[in-house]
Amino acid sequence: MSPFRKIIQFGIPFKGYALLNILFNAFYALFSALSFVSLIPMLNVLFKTTEKQSTPATYSGILSLQKYLKDSLNYYVSSKLEQDIEGTLIFVISLVLGLFLLKNISNYLALFFIAYLRNGILKNLRNALYIKIISLPISYFNEKRKGDLMAKMTSDVTEIQQSFLSILELLVREPLTILFSLAAMLLFSFKLTLFVILFIPISGLVISSIGKRLKKHSARIQEEQGDFLSIIDETVNGQKIIKTFSAGEHFKDRFFKATDRFYLFSNQLLHRASLAGPTSEFLGISAIGILLWFGGKMVLIDESITGTSFIVYMGLAYNILTPAKSISKASYSIQKGNAAADRVLEILNVKDHLEDDKNAQKLSEFKDRIVFDKVSFSYEKNPVLNKISFEIKKGEMVALVGPSGSGKTTLTYLINRFYNVDNGILTIDDIPINLIQKKSLYKHIGMVTQESILFNDSVYNNLKIGKPDASNDEIENAAIAANAHDFIKELPNQYETIIGDLGNKLSGGQKQRLTIARALLKDPAFLILDEATSALDTEAEQQVQIALEKLMQNRTSLVIAHRLSTIKKADVILLLDKGKIIASGNHQKLLSSNKQYKNWVQIQRMD
């Protein structure tokens, strides 16, 4: 299926507006042709060339339709002229004005209804993209540049709006205008109209040959735009490092090279697209010139067509060339739109390898234990975990310790099912995790990480993410339990204060206490703490540690920490190294039996 057809499918809910658009476009095309035909009686009156018809016309079949219409009009106008010349002139002018008025009303109504279809497609496309991005696995975002994703969500969607959706009104109106005009022209001259019919596809082939490479150029432009958006994102997020290491010139050079490439490909695209106007204009004038030569002979030499009829015929020919020119230009828009649509559909067509199995069941509650049975996992063929086996019983606190890169955080990702295990089995209450509905799994898991992930919204809305239907009292009680209520009350608008991107208006300790309050509000059965205090100073850590202890009370917890005070309280400590569990037990057991753990404890005490 072509990208255009896939994009149009997003407009199915608005098909009623599409039908109304087709209806009024049909009226527009009809009145457009009739408005030119109606000029004949007016010109005949002005030039006094109206043929006198003393008897009413007789209809004798479709083949004589032209003669019947002509004789009927001549009979009516000639009879009126004998009685009232001025009144007849007013009548024929009113006929012309009325048909042009109906044409323009129909055009307005067609555009009025197509607006709902265009904007509806755009709305549904954006919604579908956002839904897809929310549902995609974590691994997808690790492989893609954020800037490229932003370009697809913004500039590519805008390009679709300006190219694909801007030509929707042409799809029906212009072809129908051509068809109705051709039908009217056939009534005047079959020979002249045959030339016009032959000329249109030849002109279309010439125009389309110019635009064959537009899609490729347009796609390259969108890729380059994604490049410099990625550099902008890195520059904003990495300001401290860029300034500290005096790396500004390096990033300037990268950005300038990206904009130079964008400049080059934009010029190539615009130069090719600019050929459309002059080419179609010249082809149109050439056609008019040939029609004037051929038709002029028919008027002056053959006298097979009257002068007034030929003037109207030329008007109808122009009425065809204008939409034909619009259609040829639309082919350029479609090529550009195809490139943007391919990039957008690339996101929508991504296969989610973590979607729920058709036999997945709902996890109503966490009853017993989580078991890792010889679990192995690799990131892009780089082994991280190697036949890990352990269990977390309900109510237990299990701590993970070990050097960086030993696989601690990866274990938490597998429990969250951000990734599937490669080998072995991970079960919750004896149910393989890949057979548990993800939505029900996440209802029972709370997570506090080293990086406090907050959103550019109010404190209230950031906390409410933990429990969307929470009351104000529940939110406030969670904040009190997390030692966050006091500093929240000191903020300019208290719970309604906007905290900025990633909560950057708050200190590290304040942000972390908000994430703990959010987890407390959710009240999860199973809690994951990933070095939740490692980035804090001593004073902030003490406040956060008190909040964490409240959070862990009567919960099953998996804790990654480098603070000895946290580890000591664990029921089970797992010592990891190079993706394997090399020792397990409580603090006292490991201290007396494992040299590596003992060394780690001594390092912590020196901290």
C-alpha positions in Angstrom: 0.0 0.0 0.0 1.4 3.5 -0.9 2.3 5.9 1.8 -0.5 8.3 0.6 -3.2 5.6 1.0 -1.9 4.7 4.5 -2.1 8.3 5.6 -5.6 8.8 4.1 -6.8 5.8 6.2 -6.5 8.0 9.3 -9.4 10.0 7.9 -11.9 7.1 7.9 -13.8 8.6 10.9 -14.3 11.8 8.9 -15.6 10.1 5.7 -18.9 12.0 6.0 -17.0 15.3 5.4 -15.2 13.7 2.5 -18.5 12.8 0.8 -19.8 16.3 1.3 -16.6 17.7 -0.1 -17.0 15.4 -3.2 -20.7 16.6 -3.6 -19.8 20.3 -3.5 -16.8 19.8 -5.7 -19.0 18.1 -8.3 -21.3 21.2 -8.1 -18.3 23.5 -8.4 -17.0 21.7 -11.5 -20.5 21.7 -13.1 -21.1 25.4 -12.4 -17.6 26.2 -13.6 -18.3 24.7 -17.0 -21.8 26.2 -17.2 -20.6 29.7 -16.2 -18.4 29.8 -19.3 -21.1 28.4 -21.6 -23.5 31.0 -20.2 -21.3 33.7 -21.8 -22.5 32.7 -25.3 -26.0 34.3 -25.1 -24.5 37.4 -23.5 -21.8 37.8 -26.2 -24.4 37.1 -28.9 -26.6 39.9 -27.5 -23.6 42.3 -27.3 -22.4 41.5 -30.8 -25.9 41.2 -32.2 -25.2 37.7 -33.6 -28.1 35.9 -31.9 -29.6 33.5 -34.4 -33.3 34.0 -34.8 -35.4 31.0 -33.9 -39.1 31.3 -34.6 -40.2 27.9 -33.3 -39.3 26.0 -30.2 -36.5 23.4 -30.4 -37.4 19.7 -30.7 -35.4 17.1 -28.7 -34.6 14.0 -30.9 -32.0 12.1 -28.8 -28.6 12.4 -27.1 -26.7 12.7 -30.4 -28.6 16.0 -31.2 -28.2 17.4 -27.7 -25.9 20.2 -28.8 -28.4 21.4 -31.5 -31.3 21.1 -29.1 -29.6 23.2 -26.4 -28.4 25.8 -28.9 -31.8 26.1 -30.6 -33.7 26.3 -27.3 -31.4 29.1 -26.1 -31.7 31.0 -29.4 -35.5 30.7 -29.4 -35.7 32.1 -25.9 -33.2 34.9 -26.3 -34.4 36.0 -29.8 -38.0 36.1 -28.7 -37.1 38.2 -25.6 -34.9 40.5 -27.8 -37.8 41.4 -30.0 -39.8 42.5 -26.9 -37.1 44.1 -24.6 -33.5 44.5 -25.6 -32.4 46.0 -22.2 -34.3 43.3 -20.2 -32.8 40.6 -22.3 -29.3 41.9 -21.6 -30.0 42.1 -17.9 -31.3 38.5 -18.0 -28.2 37.0 -19.7 -25.9 39.0 -17.4 -27.9 37.7 -14.4 -27.5 34.2 -15.8 -23.7 34.5 -15.9 -23.5 36.1 -12.5 -25.8 33.5 -10.9 -23.7 30.6 -12.2 -20.5 32.2 -11.1 -22.0 32.8 -7.7 -23.2 29.2 -7.4 -19.7 28.0 -8.5 -18.0 30.1 -5.7 -20.5 29.0 -3.0 -19.9 25.4 -4.0 -16.1 26.0 -3.8 -16.4 27.5 -0.4 -18.5 24.7 1.0 -16.2 22.1 -0.5 -13.2 23.7 1.2 -15.2 24.1 4.4 -15.9 20.4 4.7 -12.4 19.3 3.5 -10.9 21.3 6.4 -12.5 18.8 8.9 -11.0 15.9 6.9 -7.5 17.4 6.6 -7.3 18.4 10.3 -8.9 15.1 11.4 -6.3 13.1 9.5 -3.5 15.2 11.1 -5.0 14.8 14.6 -5.4 11.0 14.3 -1.9 10.7 12.8 -0.3 12.6 15.7 -2.3 10.6 18.2 -1.3 7.3 16.6 2.4 8.4 16.7 2.2 9.3 20.3 0.4 6.1 21.3 3.0 4.2 19.4 5.9 6.0 21.0 4.5 5.4 24.5 4.0 1.6 23.7 7.5 1.1 22.1 10.0 -0.9 24.2 13.0 0.8 25.9 15.4 -0.8 23.4 13.9 1.2 20.5 14.9 4.5 22.1 18.4 3.2 22.9 18.9 2.6 19.2 17.4 5.8 17.8 18.6 9.4 18.1 16.2 11.7 20.0 16.6 14.5 17.4 15.6 12.2 14.6 12.4 11.1 16.5 11.6 14.7 17.2 12.0 15.6 13.5 9.7 12.8 12.5 7.1 13.9 15.0 7.3 17.6 14.0 8.7 18.5 10.7 7.8 15.3 8.9 4.2 15.6 10.1 4.1 19.2 9.1 5.4 18.2 5.6 2.6 15.7 5.4 0.1 18.5 6.2 1.6 20.8 3.6 1.9 18.2 0.9 -0.5 15.3 1.1 -3.3 17.0 2.9 -3.1 20.3 1.0 -3.9 18.5 -2.2 -7.0 16.7 -0.9 -9.2 19.4 -2.3 -7.6 18.9 -5.7 -8.3 15.2 -5.9 -11.9 15.6 -6.8 -12.4 19.2 -7.8 -9.7 19.5 -10.5 -10.4 16.2 -12.3 -14.2 16.9 -12.3 -13.6 20.4 -13.5 -11.6 19.0 -16.4 -14.3 16.4 -17.2 -17.2 18.8 -17.1 -15.2 21.4 -19.2 -14.3 18.7 -21.7 -17.9 17.6 -22.0 -18.9 21.2 -22.7 -16.1 21.6 -25.2 -17.2 18.5 -27.1 -20.5 20.3 -27.8 -18.6 23.0 -29.6 -15.9 21.1 -31.5 -14.9 17.5 -31.5 -11.6 18.2 -33.4 -10.4 20.9 -31.1 -11.3 18.9 -28.0 -9.5 15.8 -29.2 -6.3 17.9 -29.3 -6.8 19.0 -25.7 -7.5 15.4 -24.6 -4.2 14.3 -26.2 -2.2 17.2 -24.8 -3.1 16.7 -21.1 -1.3 13.3 -20.6 1.7 14.4 -22.7 2.0 17.5 -20.5 1.7 15.3 -17.4 4.5 13.0 -18.5 6.8 16.0 -19.0 6.0 17.4 -15.6 6.3 14.1 -13.8 9.7 13.3 -15.3 11.1 16.5 -13.7 9.9 15.4 -10.2 11.2 11.8 -10.1 14.1 12.6 -7.8 12.1 14.9 -5.5 11.3 12.1 -3.0 14.9 11.2 -2.6 16.0 14.8 -2.1 13.1 15.4 0.3 14.0 12.3 2.4 17.6 13.5 2.6 16.6 16.9 3.8 14.5 15.4 6.7 17.4 13.2 7.7 19.7 16.2 7.8 17.1 18.1 9.9 17.1 15.1 12.3 20.9 15.5 12.5 21.0 19.1 13.7 18.0 18.6 16.0 20.1 15.8 17.7 23.0 18.2 18.0 20.8 20.9 19.5 19.4 18.3 22.0 22.9 17.2 23.0 24.1 20.8 23.3 21.3 21.8 25.6 21.6 18.7 27.8 25.4 18.8 27.9 26.0 22.5 28.6 28.1 21.8 31.8 30.5 19.4 30.0 30.7 21.6 26.9 31.7 24.7 28.9 34.0 22.8 31.3 35.9 21.2 28.5 35.8 24.2 26.3 34.1 22.0 23.6 32.0 24.8 22.1 34.1 25.0 18.9 33.7 21.3 18.3 30.0 21.4 18.6 29.8 24.6 16.5 31.7 22.8 13.8 29.3 19.8 13.9 26.3 22.0 13.8 27.6 24.2 11.0 28.4 21.1 8.9 24.9 19.8 9.5 23.3 23.1 8.4 25.6 23.3 5.4 24.3 19.9 4.2 20.7 20.9 4.9 21.4 24.1 2.9 22.8 22.1 0.0 20.0 19.6 -0.3 17.3 22.3 0.3 18.7 24.2 -2.7 18.7 21.1 -4.9 15.1 20.3 -3.9 13.8 23.9 -4.5 15.6 24.2 -7.8 14.0 21.1 -9.1 10.6 22.0 -7.7 10.9 25.5 -9.2 10.8 23.9 -12.7 7.2 23.0 -12.2 5.8 26.5 -12.6 7.7 27.7 -15.7 7.4 24.3 -17.4 3.6 23.9 -16.9 3.2 27.6 -17.8 5.0 27.2 -21.1 3.2 24.0 -22.0 -0.1 25.7 -21.3 0.7 28.7 -23.5 1.9 26.4 -26.2 -1.5 24.6 -26.1 -3.4 27.9 -26.2 -1.3 29.0 -29.2 -2.1 25.9 -31.1 -5.8 26.2 -30.2 -5.8 29.8 -31.4 -4.2 28.8 -34.7 -6.4 25.8 -35.3 -9.6 27.4 -34.0 -9.0 30.7 -35.8 -8.9 28.8 -39.1 -12.3 27.2 -38.2 -13.8 30.6 -37.5 -12.3 32.6 -40.4 -11.9 30.0 -43.2 -14.1 27.0 -42.5 -16.8 29.0 -40.6 -17.5 25.7 -38.8 -17.7 27.6 -35.4 -18.9 31.1 -34.6 -16.6 33.7 -33.2 -18.6 34.0 -29.9 -18.6 30.2 -29.5 -14.8 30.1 -30.1 -14.2 32.8 -27.4 -16.2 30.7 -24.9 -14.4 27.6 -26.1 -11.0 29.2 -25.3 -12.4 30.1 -21.9 -13.3 26.5 -21.3 -9.8 25.5 -22.5 -8.2 27.8 -19.9 -10.6 26.3 -17.4 -9.0 23.0 -18.1 -5.4 24.1 -18.2 -5.6 25.8 -14.8 -6.6 22.6 -12.9 -4.2 20.5 -15.1 -1.4 22.8 -13.9 -2.5 22.4 -10.3 -2.5 18.6 -10.7 1.0 18.7 -12.2 2.2 20.8 -9.3 0.5 18.4 -6.9 2.7 15.6 -8.1 5.7 17.5 -6.6 3.8 17.7 -3.3 3.1 14.0 -3.4 6.7 13.2 -3.9 7.8 15.3 -1.0 4.9 14.0 1.1 5.9 10.4 0.3 9.3 10.9 1.8 7.9 12.4 5.0 5.2 9.7 5.2 7.8 6.9 4.8 9.7 8.3 7.8 6.5 8.7 9.9 5.2 5.3 8.9 8.6 3.8 9.9 7.6 4.5 13.5 4.1 3.3 13.2 5.2 0.0 11.5 7.8 -0.8 14.2 7.1 -4.3 15.6 6.8 -4.3 19.4 8.5 -7.6 20.3 7.4 -7.0 23.9 3.7 -6.8 23.3 1.4 -9.0 25.4 1.2 -12.6 24.4 -2.3 -13.6 23.3 -2.4 -16.0 26.2 -1.1 -13.5 28.7 -2.9 -13.4 32.0 -3.7 -10.6 34.5 -1.6 -10.5 37.7 -4.2 -9.6 40.2 -1.8 -9.5 43.2 1.7 -10.4 44.2 1.3 -13.4 46.5 4.5 -15.4 46.8 7.9 -14.8 45.1 9.9 -13.7 42.1 12.3 -16.4 40.7 15.2 -16.1 38.3 16.1 -19.5 37.0 19.3 -19.6 35.0 18.5 -16.3 33.3 20.9 -15.0 30.7 20.7 -11.7 28.8 22.8 -9.8 26.2 22.6 -6.2 24.9 23.2 -6.5 21.1 25.2 -9.8 21.5 27.2 -8.3 24.4 26.6 -10.7 27.4 25.5 -9.0 30.5 23.9 -11.7 32.7 25.0 -15.4 32.7 22.7 -18.1 34.1 21.6 -16.0 37.1 19.5 -17.9 39.6 17.9 -16.5 42.8 14.5 -15.7 44.3 12.9 -12.8 46.1 10.2 -13.9 48.6 7.3 -11.7 49.5 8.2 -9.3 52.2 12.0 -9.7 51.7 14.5 -7.0 51.0 17.1 -8.2 48.5 20.2 -6.0 47.9 22.4 -6.1 44.8 26.0 -5.1 45.1 29.0 -5.3 42.8 31.2 -3.3 40.5 29.8 -1.1 37.7 28.8 -3.2 34.7 28.1 -6.4 36.7 24.4 -6.5 35.6 22.6 -5.0 38.7 20.4 -2.5 36.8 19.8 -5.0 34.0 18.1 -7.3 36.6 15.7 -4.6 37.5 14.9 -4.0 33.8 14.0 -7.6 33.3 11.6 -7.6 36.3 10.0 -4.5 34.7 10.0 -6.3 31.4 11.7 -3.5 29.6 13.5 -6.4 27.9 12.8 -10.2 27.4 15.3 -12.7 28.9 17.4 -14.5 26.3 17.6 -17.8 28.1 16.2 -19.2 31.3 13.0 -18.4 33.0 11.8 -15.4 35.1 8.6 -16.0 36.9 6.3 -14.1 39.3 4.2 -16.4 41.5 5.2 -19.2 39.1 3.9 -17.4 36.0 6.5 -16.7 33.3 6.8 -12.9 33.1 6.2 -12.9 29.3 2.8 -14.5 30.0 1.7 -11.6 32.4 -0.1 -8.6 31.0 2.3 -5.7 31.2 -0.3 -3.3 32.4 -1.2 -5.5 35.3 2.5 -6.1 36.1 3.2 -2.4 36.3 0.3 -1.9 38.8 2.4 -3.9 41.4 5.8 -2.3 40.8 7.2 0.9 42.1 10.6 2.3 41.1 12.9 5.0 42.4 16.1 5.5 40.4 19.3 7.4 40.8 18.1 9.8 38.2 14.9 11.6 39.5 12.6 11.5 36.5 10.1 14.3 36.8 8.1 16.2 34.3 7.6 19.9 33.4 4.3 20.1 35.3 3.0 21.0 38.7 4.1 19.1 41.9 0.6 17.9 42.2 0.4 16.4 38.7 3.9 14.8 39.1 2.8 13.0 42.2 -0.6 12.1 40.8 1.1 9.9 38.1 1.5 7.4 40.9 -2.2 7.2 41.4 -4.4 9.2 38.9 -7.5 9.0 41.1 -5.8 10.0 44.3 -7.5 12.6 46.5 -5.7 15.8 47.7 -5.4 14.3 51.2 -3.7 11.1 49.9 -1.3 13.2 47.8 -0.4 15.4 50.8 0.0 12.4 53.2 2.4 10.7 50.7 4.4 13.9 50.5 4.5 14.1 54.3 5.7 10.5 54.6 8.4 11.2 52.0 9.6 14.3 54.0 8.6 16.5 51.0 5.6 18.3 52.3 7.6 21.0 54.1 9.6 22.2 51.1 6.6 21.9 48.9 4.7 24.4 51.1 7.6 26.8 50.7 7.3 26.8 46.9 5.7 29.9 45.2 2.5 28.1 44.4 3.0 25.1 46.7 1.5 21.9 45.1 0.6 23.9 42.0 4.2 25.0 41.3 5.6 24.1 37.9 8.9 22.5 38.5 10.5 22.8 35.1 12.1 20.3 32.7 13.1 17.2 34.6 12.3 19.1 37.8 15.3 21.5 37.3 13.8 24.1 39.6 14.3 21.8 42.6 17.4 20.5 44.3 18.6 16.9 44.0 17.3 15.9 47.4 13.9 17.6 46.7 13.5 15.9 43.4 14.3 12.5 44.9 11.8 13.0 47.7 9.1 13.8 45.2 9.9 10.5 43.3 9.6 8.6 46.7 6.3 10.4 47.4 5.1 9.3 44.0 6.0 5.7 44.7 4.4 5.9 48.2 1.2 7.2 46.6 1.1 4.3 44.2 1.6 1.9 47.2 3.2 -0.9 45.1 3.6 -4.5 46.3 7.1 -4.7 44.9 9.6 -1.9 45.1 12.8 -1.4 43.0 15.4 1.1 44.3 18.3 1.8 41.9 21.0 3.7 43.8 18.3 6.2 44.9 20.7 8.2 47.2 24.0 7.9 45.3 23.8 11.4 43.7 23.0 13.2 46.9 25.0 15.1 49.5 25.1 13.8 53.1 22.3 16.1 54.4 20.0 15.4 51.5 20.8 11.7 51.7 19.7 11.5 55.4 16.4 13.0 54.6 15.9 10.8 51.6 17.0 7.7 53.5 14.3 8.3 56.2 11.7 8.5 53.4 13.1 5.4 51.7 12.8 3.4 55.0 9.1 4.4 55.2 8.6 3.4 51.6 10.2 0.0 52.1 8.2 -0.9 55.3 6.2 -4.1 54.7 7.1 -4.3 51.1 9.1 -6.7 48.9 12.1 -4.7 47.7 15.0 -5.2 45.3 17.7 -2.6 46.2 20.8 -1.5 44.3 22.8 0.7 46.6 26.4 1.6 47.5 25.5 2.9 51.0 26.4 0.4 53.7 23.6 1.7 55.9 21.0 0.5 53.3 22.7 -2.9 52.6 23.0 -3.9 56.2 19.2 -4.1 56.6 18.8 -6.5 53.6 17.5 -10.0 54.2 19.6 -11.3 51.3 22.6 -9.6 49.6 23.7 -10.8 46.2 27.2 -10.0 45.1 27.5 -9.8 41.3 30.6 -9.7 39.1 30.7 -9.9 35.3 27.1 -11.0 35.1 27.3 -13.8 37.7 26.3 -14.1 41.3 29.5 -15.0 43.1 28.2 -14.9 46.7 24.9 -14.5 48.6 23.8 -14.2 52.2 23.1 -11.5 54.8 25.6 -8.8 55.8 27.3 -10.7 58.6 27.6 -13.9 56.7 29.2 -12.3 53.6 31.4 -10.1 55.8 32.9 -13.2 57.4 33.0 -15.5 54.4 33.7 -13.4 51.3 36.9 -11.4 50.8 35.5 -9.3 47.9 32.5 -8.2 49.9 34.6 -7.4 52.9 36.8 -5.2 50.8 33.7 -3.5 49.4 32.5 -2.8 52.9 35.8 -1.3 53.9 35.7 1.0 50.9 32.2 2.1 51.9 33.3 2.9 55.5 36.1 5.1 54.2 33.5 7.0 52.2 
